[in-house]
Amino acid sequence: MTQSVNRPATPSGTRPRLLYVDNLRTALMALVVVHHSVIAYSNVPRWYYIEPPADSSATLLDILLVLNQAFFMGAFFLVSGLFVPGSRDRRGTRRFLKERLLRLGVPLLLWLLVLRPLVTVGRYTAERDAAVQRGSELPYWEFYLSSFTSGPMWFVEVLLVFSVLYVLWRHLTGEDRRASEPAPAAGRAPGAVAIVGFTVGLALVTYLWRIVVPMGISVLGLPSPAYLPQYVALFVVGLVAARRGWLEGLSRTAGRVGFAVAAVAAVVLVLCLIFAGEGILGHGTPASLIAATCESVLAVGVILGLLVLFRERFGHQGRRRRFLSAHAYAVYVIHPVVLVALGYALRDVQAPAVAKAALLTALALPLCWATAYLVRALPGARKVL
């Protein structure tokens, strides 16, 4: 999600920009906006503006959320990992960490100090009024601390931690003392056995992890800690793929097979959700093992398919795609404000949950990018966003 996706994977002049990864990141960013638009009208009340659904169409939104959650943030971590080694090679440890703090830490502070108060004002007002009716008071500072989370910026927070751990790993293994490696040629991507082995291992670790950290709970402000094994694994895959040139080595067949097996996994996951209900959340249940397996297959399959699809079909950028890519990170930071404002503006619209989610999404996507353009036009904003 940071600007490193916009840079070459290796030192300047040795390798062209991976424009298809820029374009993939833009598509994933659009999925973030869709995901949070859908939450507002679903049966998953974990957003800053929600409308309890009054019709059964919200179930379709729940299914969309489950399928999207299975892969889209993991894909972001893989994309981020792809460019960390090259960024560290070019800058050195001190400059790399300084850049991480600037590009990740400053937006995180902006969110916590400015944007989060904006998106929670409605919730605070309701809770304050309820407190007054009970004969007590609720000062804002108390509400802020008691409801504290990093919100959507949890990704930035975790990515900053991963980046620091990567630098520490390089120092402990002595890689920092070796000369930076040359730009990797298109390497031979992992074969079917390696991919299947990775997927099985990821499914097993996820299943075991969810015995302790089931789905649906928040830990240290992270909204989806049950997916942490996936995030770690795919970030590491991105690191290794950058060194070994795996992206260019992926075959078209791998992409087609990835999409096919992901489709099968999605169907099984939806059936499991319908018939097992909360049994898929974790706690060592058989349904949670099936769910963890389906999610892992879906994530690996979709990501393989998207990497090949965007490499083959979306490897170029015109003016429009350059604009969308340049403002994608800013969209990530500011999109909650846009969605919450639109949610309140649309609250009197009477329509099924699916229709309202579609309307919110249709309005939010262009408005998020337009707002990001205005924000990045502020003095100094482009250094951070």
Backbone torsions as a table, in degrees:
resi	resn	phi	psi	omega
1	MET	NA	-3.9	-179.2
2	THR	-97.6	178.3	-176.4
3	GLN	-68.6	-12.6	-179.3
4	SER	-61.2	-24.8	176.7
5	VAL	-65.2	-24.1	-179.1
6	ASN	-84.1	-4.9	-174.4
7	ARG	-102.0	165.2	176.2
8	PRO	-64.0	155.6	179.1
9	ALA	-76.1	-13.7	-177.8
10	THR	-137.1	174.6	-178.0
11	PRO	-52.2	149.2	-174.8
12	SER	-53.6	133.5	176.0
13	GLY	91.3	-8.5	-177.7
14	THR	-99.6	-15.9	-178.0
15	ARG	-157.7	139.4	-178.5
16	PRO	-70.0	158.9	176.8
17	ARG	-61.6	144.2	176.5
18	LEU	-86.2	81.9	-174.6
19	LEU	-65.1	-31.3	-179.4
20	TYR	-69.0	-26.6	174.8
21	VAL	-73.5	-37.5	171.6
22	ASP	-54.5	-48.6	-177.7
23	ASN	-67.5	-36.2	176.3
24	LEU	-64.8	-41.8	178.3
25	ARG	-61.1	-39.0	177.8
26	THR	-61.9	-43.2	179.4
27	ALA	-64.0	-40.4	177.9
28	LEU	-65.2	-37.0	178.3
29	MET	-63.8	-38.8	176.4
30	ALA	-62.4	-36.7	177.3
31	LEU	-64.5	-33.9	176.0
32	VAL	-61.1	-45.8	179.1
33	VAL	-63.4	-43.1	177.8
34	VAL	-61.1	-45.9	-177.4
35	HIS	-57.6	-49.0	-177.3
36	HIS	-75.2	-24.9	172.7
37	SER	-67.4	-41.6	-177.8
38	VAL	-68.1	-38.7	-178.4
39	ILE	-55.4	-36.2	-175.2
40	ALA	-57.9	-27.6	-175.2
41	TYR	-118.9	12.3	-178.1
42	SER	-94.7	-173.9	174.3
43	ASN	-91.7	15.2	179.1
44	VAL	-112.7	89.6	-172.3
45	PRO	-80.4	65.3	-177.3
46	ARG	-128.4	60.6	178.8
47	TRP	-149.9	171.8	-174.4
48	TYR	-80.2	-21.8	173.4
49	TYR	-133.2	123.5	180.0
50	ILE	-135.3	150.2	171.5
51	GLU	-124.8	112.4	178.4
52	PRO	-54.4	124.8	-175.9
53	PRO	-67.1	142.5	179.5
54	ALA	-110.3	6.6	-179.7
55	ASP	-143.3	165.9	-173.7
56	SER	-75.4	-9.1	-179.2
57	SER	-65.4	-17.3	177.6
58	ALA	-62.2	-24.3	177.7
59	THR	-62.1	-36.2	176.5
60	LEU	-63.7	-36.2	176.9
61	LEU	-67.4	-37.7	177.6
62	ASP	-60.9	-42.0	179.7
63	ILE	-64.3	-43.2	177.9
64	LEU	-59.5	-42.0	179.9
65	LEU	-63.2	-43.4	-179.2
66	VAL	-62.7	-45.2	-178.7
67	LEU	-67.5	-42.7	-179.6
68	ASN	-66.9	-43.1	-179.6
69	GLN	-60.5	-27.0	-176.1
70	ALA	-65.7	-20.3	-174.3
71	PHE	-139.7	-26.6	-162.8
72	PHE	-71.8	-36.6	178.1
73	MET	-77.2	-32.0	173.1
74	GLY	-61.0	-38.6	176.8
75	ALA	-63.5	-38.5	176.8
76	PHE	-61.8	-41.9	179.8
77	PHE	-66.4	-37.2	177.2
78	LEU	-64.9	-45.7	178.8
79	VAL	-60.4	-41.9	179.0
80	SER	-64.1	-42.9	179.6
81	GLY	-63.6	-28.5	-179.2
82	LEU	-57.7	-32.8	-170.6
83	PHE	-109.9	0.9	178.5
84	VAL	-67.8	-47.2	-178.4
85	PRO	-58.8	-45.2	-179.6
86	GLY	-65.3	-38.2	178.5
87	SER	-64.3	-42.5	178.1
88	ARG	-65.9	-38.7	178.9
89	ASP	-62.0	-42.5	-176.5
90	ARG	-71.2	-38.5	-170.4
91	ARG	-96.6	-25.3	-169.7
92	GLY	82.0	166.3	-173.0
93	THR	-61.1	-48.2	-174.2
94	ARG	-64.9	-48.6	-179.5
95	ARG	-67.6	-34.7	178.6
96	PHE	-63.4	-47.4	179.5
97	LEU	-66.1	-36.8	177.0
98	LYS	-62.5	-42.5	178.6
99	GLU	-64.7	-39.5	177.6
100	ARG	-62.7	-43.5	179.6
101	LEU	-64.3	-38.2	-179.9
102	LEU	-68.9	-49.0	-173.4
103	ARG	-80.8	-24.1	-179.6
104	LEU	-108.8	-45.7	-176.1
105	GLY	-68.4	-43.2	-178.5
106	VAL	-64.8	-47.6	175.4
107	PRO	-60.6	-34.1	177.3
108	LEU	-62.8	-44.0	177.0
109	LEU	-65.2	-39.2	177.1
110	LEU	-58.7	-41.8	179.0
111	TRP	-64.7	-48.6	-174.6
112	LEU	-66.4	-37.2	-172.7
113	LEU	-94.1	-25.3	-174.4
114	VAL	-121.5	-54.5	-171.1
115	LEU	-76.5	-39.3	178.9
116	ARG	-61.0	-44.3	174.8
117	PRO	-57.5	-33.8	179.8
118	LEU	-66.9	-45.5	-175.0
119	VAL	-78.2	-15.6	-179.0
120	THR	-102.4	4.3	-175.9
121	VAL	-62.6	-37.5	179.3
122	GLY	-65.8	-43.9	179.1
123	ARG	-65.2	-40.5	179.8
124	TYR	-63.7	-43.2	-179.8
125	THR	-59.1	-43.4	-179.5
126	ALA	-65.2	-44.1	-179.0
127	GLU	-70.4	-33.8	177.5
128	ARG	-66.0	-43.5	179.1
129	ASP	-64.2	-38.6	177.6
130	ALA	-64.5	-38.2	178.4
131	ALA	-65.3	-38.6	178.8
132	VAL	-63.7	-40.3	178.6
133	GLN	-64.3	-28.6	177.3
134	ARG	-84.4	0.0	178.9
135	GLY	83.7	22.1	179.4
136	SER	-128.3	-179.5	179.1
137	GLU	-123.2	155.7	177.2
138	LEU	-135.2	88.3	177.0
139	PRO	-64.5	153.7	-173.9
140	TYR	-62.3	-38.7	-178.2
141	TRP	-60.1	-36.1	178.9
142	GLU	-68.3	-43.0	176.6
143	PHE	-61.9	-43.7	-177.8
144	TYR	-59.1	-46.8	-177.5
145	LEU	-72.0	-39.7	-177.4
146	SER	-71.1	-25.7	-179.6
147	SER	-107.5	19.5	-171.0
148	PHE	-66.4	127.8	166.8
149	THR	-149.5	163.5	175.9
150	SER	-85.1	-0.4	176.7
151	GLY	57.9	-147.2	179.0
152	PRO	-60.7	-18.3	-179.8
153	MET	-76.6	4.9	173.9
154	TRP	-57.6	-34.6	179.7
155	PHE	-61.0	-45.4	179.0
156	VAL	-62.9	-41.4	179.5
157	GLU	-61.1	-48.6	-179.1
158	VAL	-67.8	-39.4	178.9
159	LEU	-62.9	-36.6	176.1
160	LEU	-63.5	-42.1	177.4
161	VAL	-64.2	-44.9	178.7
162	PHE	-59.8	-39.9	-179.3
163	SER	-64.8	-42.2	178.1
164	VAL	-65.0	-41.7	178.7
165	LEU	-64.1	-35.6	177.6
166	TYR	-64.0	-44.5	177.8
167	VAL	-61.7	-41.9	178.7
168	LEU	-63.3	-41.6	178.7
169	TRP	-62.0	-43.5	178.6
170	ARG	-61.1	-39.1	179.8
171	HIS	-67.6	-43.4	-177.1
172	LEU	-69.7	-32.6	-179.1
173	THR	-88.0	-5.5	178.7
174	GLY	82.4	6.7	-179.2
175	GLU	-65.5	-28.5	179.4
176	ASP	-64.7	-25.2	-177.7
177	ARG	-86.5	-7.5	177.6
178	ARG	-96.1	154.3	179.8
179	ALA	-63.5	147.5	177.7
180	SER	-61.0	138.9	-178.3
181	GLU	-73.3	149.8	176.5
182	PRO	-69.4	169.8	179.5
183	ALA	-59.1	127.3	-179.0
184	PRO	-69.7	137.9	173.2
185	ALA	-75.1	167.6	177.1
186	ALA	-60.9	110.5	-176.3
187	GLY	-89.8	175.8	176.6
188	ARG	-83.0	117.1	-178.3
189	ALA	-68.9	157.7	177.5
190	PRO	-55.2	143.3	179.3
191	GLY	-82.1	-176.5	-175.6
192	ALA	-62.1	-39.6	-178.6
193	VAL	-64.0	-43.2	180.0
194	ALA	-65.7	-41.4	-179.3
195	ILE	-66.4	-43.4	178.4
196	VAL	-64.1	-42.0	178.6
197	GLY	-61.7	-43.0	177.4
198	PHE	-61.4	-43.3	-177.6
199	THR	-65.7	-42.9	178.8
200	VAL	-63.8	-44.4	178.6
201	GLY	-61.5	-42.6	178.9
202	LEU	-63.0	-41.8	179.4
203	ALA	-62.9	-42.9	-178.6
204	LEU	-66.1	-45.9	179.5
205	VAL	-63.1	-41.0	178.6
206	THR	-62.3	-43.8	178.8
207	TYR	-60.1	-47.3	179.8
208	LEU	-65.4	-41.1	179.3
209	TRP	-59.4	-39.5	-176.1
210	ARG	-76.5	-7.8	169.7
211	ILE	-65.8	-36.6	-179.7
212	VAL	-93.1	-40.2	-177.6
213	VAL	-122.5	83.0	-178.4
214	PRO	-70.5	165.7	177.1
215	MET	-67.2	149.8	175.0
216	GLY	95.3	-0.8	177.6
217	ILE	-114.8	161.1	178.5
218	SER	-113.7	135.6	179.4
219	VAL	-127.2	124.1	179.7
220	LEU	53.5	35.2	178.6
221	GLY	82.9	-2.7	179.0
222	LEU	-81.5	125.3	-176.6
223	PRO	-76.1	-20.4	-176.5
224	SER	-136.4	57.2	-178.0
225	PRO	-66.1	-18.1	178.5
226	ALA	-63.9	-19.7	-179.6
227	TYR	-97.2	6.8	-175.6
228	LEU	-58.3	-40.2	176.4
229	PRO	-56.1	-39.8	178.1
230	GLN	-64.5	-43.3	-177.9
231	TYR	-63.3	-43.9	179.0
232	VAL	-63.8	-48.3	-176.0
233	ALA	-61.6	-44.1	-176.9
234	LEU	-74.5	-31.2	173.1
235	PHE	-62.3	-43.7	178.4
236	VAL	-64.9	-39.9	176.4
237	VAL	-58.5	-41.4	177.5
238	GLY	-61.4	-41.6	178.0
239	LEU	-60.1	-47.5	-176.9
240	VAL	-69.9	-41.4	-179.7
241	ALA	-60.8	-35.1	178.6
242	ALA	-63.9	-40.0	-178.7
243	ARG	-73.2	-33.9	-171.6
244	ARG	-103.6	1.7	175.9
245	GLY	65.0	38.5	-176.3
246	TRP	-69.4	-31.8	-172.3
247	LEU	-57.2	-47.6	-177.7
248	GLU	-72.3	-17.4	-179.6
249	GLY	-85.8	-9.9	179.2
250	LEU	-67.6	131.3	-178.7
251	SER	-86.7	161.1	176.3
252	ARG	-63.9	-34.1	177.8
253	THR	-61.8	-39.6	178.8
254	ALA	-60.9	-39.2	178.7
255	GLY	-66.6	-43.8	-180.0
256	ARG	-65.8	-43.8	178.7
257	VAL	-63.9	-38.8	179.0
258	GLY	-58.5	-47.6	179.1
259	PHE	-63.7	-38.6	-177.5
260	ALA	-65.0	-49.2	-178.6
261	VAL	-69.4	-30.7	176.8
262	ALA	-64.7	-38.2	178.9
263	ALA	-63.8	-42.8	177.8
264	VAL	-63.5	-45.1	179.7
265	ALA	-61.7	-37.1	179.5
266	ALA	-63.8	-42.3	178.8
267	VAL	-62.7	-46.3	179.9
268	VAL	-63.9	-39.9	179.8
269	LEU	-63.5	-41.3	178.5
270	VAL	-65.2	-42.4	177.8
271	LEU	-62.5	-40.1	177.8
272	CYS	-63.6	-40.7	178.2
273	LEU	-62.8	-40.8	-177.2
274	ILE	-69.7	-44.9	-171.9
275	PHE	-92.2	-25.4	-178.3
276	ALA	-100.7	-20.8	178.1
277	GLY	59.0	-127.4	-177.3
278	GLU	-70.1	-7.6	177.5
279	GLY	-63.9	-18.4	-178.9
280	ILE	-82.6	-7.4	-171.6
281	LEU	-70.1	-27.7	-177.9
282	GLY	145.3	-143.1	178.5
283	HIS	66.4	17.7	175.7
284	GLY	78.8	16.4	-179.3
285	THR	-76.3	154.0	175.1
286	PRO	-57.3	-37.6	179.9
287	ALA	-64.0	-34.8	179.4
288	SER	-69.5	-31.0	175.7
289	LEU	-67.0	-42.5	177.8
290	ILE	-63.7	-43.6	-179.2
291	ALA	-63.5	-44.5	179.8
292	ALA	-62.2	-38.3	178.6
293	THR	-66.9	-46.3	-179.9
294	CYS	-62.7	-42.0	179.7
295	GLU	-63.8	-40.6	-179.8
296	SER	-66.3	-43.3	178.3
297	VAL	-64.2	-43.7	179.8
298	LEU	-62.0	-45.6	-178.0
299	ALA	-62.9	-50.2	-178.3
300	VAL	-64.1	-42.9	-178.8
301	GLY	-64.3	-47.8	-178.7
302	VAL	-64.6	-42.6	-178.4
303	ILE	-65.0	-42.3	175.0
304	LEU	-58.7	-47.4	-178.9
305	GLY	-62.2	-42.8	-179.1
306	LEU	-66.7	-41.3	179.8
307	LEU	-60.6	-43.5	-179.9
308	VAL	-71.2	-43.5	-179.3
309	LEU	-59.2	-48.3	-177.6
310	PHE	-70.8	-32.4	176.7
311	ARG	-65.6	-39.4	-175.7
312	GLU	-84.6	-32.6	-171.4
313	ARG	-112.6	-24.0	-172.8
314	PHE	-129.1	46.9	-178.0
315	GLY	-92.1	9.7	-178.6
316	HIS	-126.2	159.0	178.2
317	GLN	-133.8	123.5	168.1
318	GLY	-94.3	-165.4	-177.7
319	ARG	-61.7	-41.6	-176.9
320	ARG	-66.1	-47.8	-178.3
321	ARG	-66.9	-35.2	176.1
322	ARG	-62.6	-41.1	178.3
323	PHE	-62.4	-47.7	-178.4
324	LEU	-62.3	-41.2	-179.4
325	SER	-67.8	-43.6	-177.1
326	ALA	-62.8	-27.8	-174.8
327	HIS	-105.4	4.6	-174.7
328	ALA	-62.9	-42.7	-178.6
329	TYR	-65.9	-40.9	176.9
330	ALA	-62.0	-37.1	176.6
331	VAL	-59.9	-42.3	180.0
332	TYR	-59.0	-41.1	-175.9
333	VAL	-72.0	-40.7	-170.8
334	ILE	-100.4	-8.4	-172.2
335	HIS	-61.9	-31.2	177.4
336	PRO	-60.1	-37.5	179.2
337	VAL	-63.4	-43.5	179.8
338	VAL	-63.9	-45.6	-177.6
339	LEU	-65.3	-42.7	-179.9
340	VAL	-65.5	-42.6	178.6
341	ALA	-61.6	-43.5	178.2
342	LEU	-66.8	-36.8	178.8
343	GLY	-59.1	-45.6	177.4
344	TYR	-66.3	-36.3	179.9
345	ALA	-66.3	-28.9	-176.6
346	LEU	-99.4	4.7	-170.7
347	ARG	-64.7	-23.9	179.7
348	ASP	-89.3	-2.8	177.8
349	VAL	-74.9	125.2	179.9
350	GLN	-96.8	114.8	-178.7
351	ALA	-163.8	159.4	175.2
352	PRO	-59.2	157.3	-176.8
353	ALA	-56.4	-42.9	-179.2
354	VAL	-63.0	-41.4	-178.8
355	ALA	-66.3	-41.2	179.9
356	LYS	-68.3	-37.9	177.0
357	ALA	-63.6	-41.0	178.4
358	ALA	-65.1	-41.2	179.3
359	LEU	-64.8	-45.7	178.8
360	LEU	-60.3	-43.6	180.0
361	THR	-62.8	-45.1	-178.4
362	ALA	-61.7	-36.1	178.5
363	LEU	-79.4	-36.1	-172.2
364	ALA	-72.5	-39.1	-174.9
365	LEU	-58.0	-56.0	179.1
366	PRO	-67.0	-33.9	-178.1
367	LEU	-69.5	-34.0	177.5
368	CYS	-63.0	-45.2	-179.4
369	TRP	-70.0	-35.2	177.0
370	ALA	-66.0	-41.3	177.8
371	THR	-65.8	-40.7	178.0
372	ALA	-60.7	-38.4	177.2
373	TYR	-60.7	-44.2	180.0
374	LEU	-67.3	-39.4	-180.0
375	VAL	-66.0	-42.6	-178.8
376	ARG	-71.8	-13.9	176.2
377	ALA	-79.2	-11.9	178.3
378	LEU	-68.4	149.0	-178.8
379	PRO	-57.1	126.6	175.9
380	GLY	81.9	-7.3	-174.5
381	ALA	-66.1	-34.0	-176.0
382	ARG	-69.6	-21.1	176.0
383	LYS	-69.1	-22.9	-177.0
384	VAL	-107.3	-38.7	-176.2
385	LEU	-111.8	NA	NA
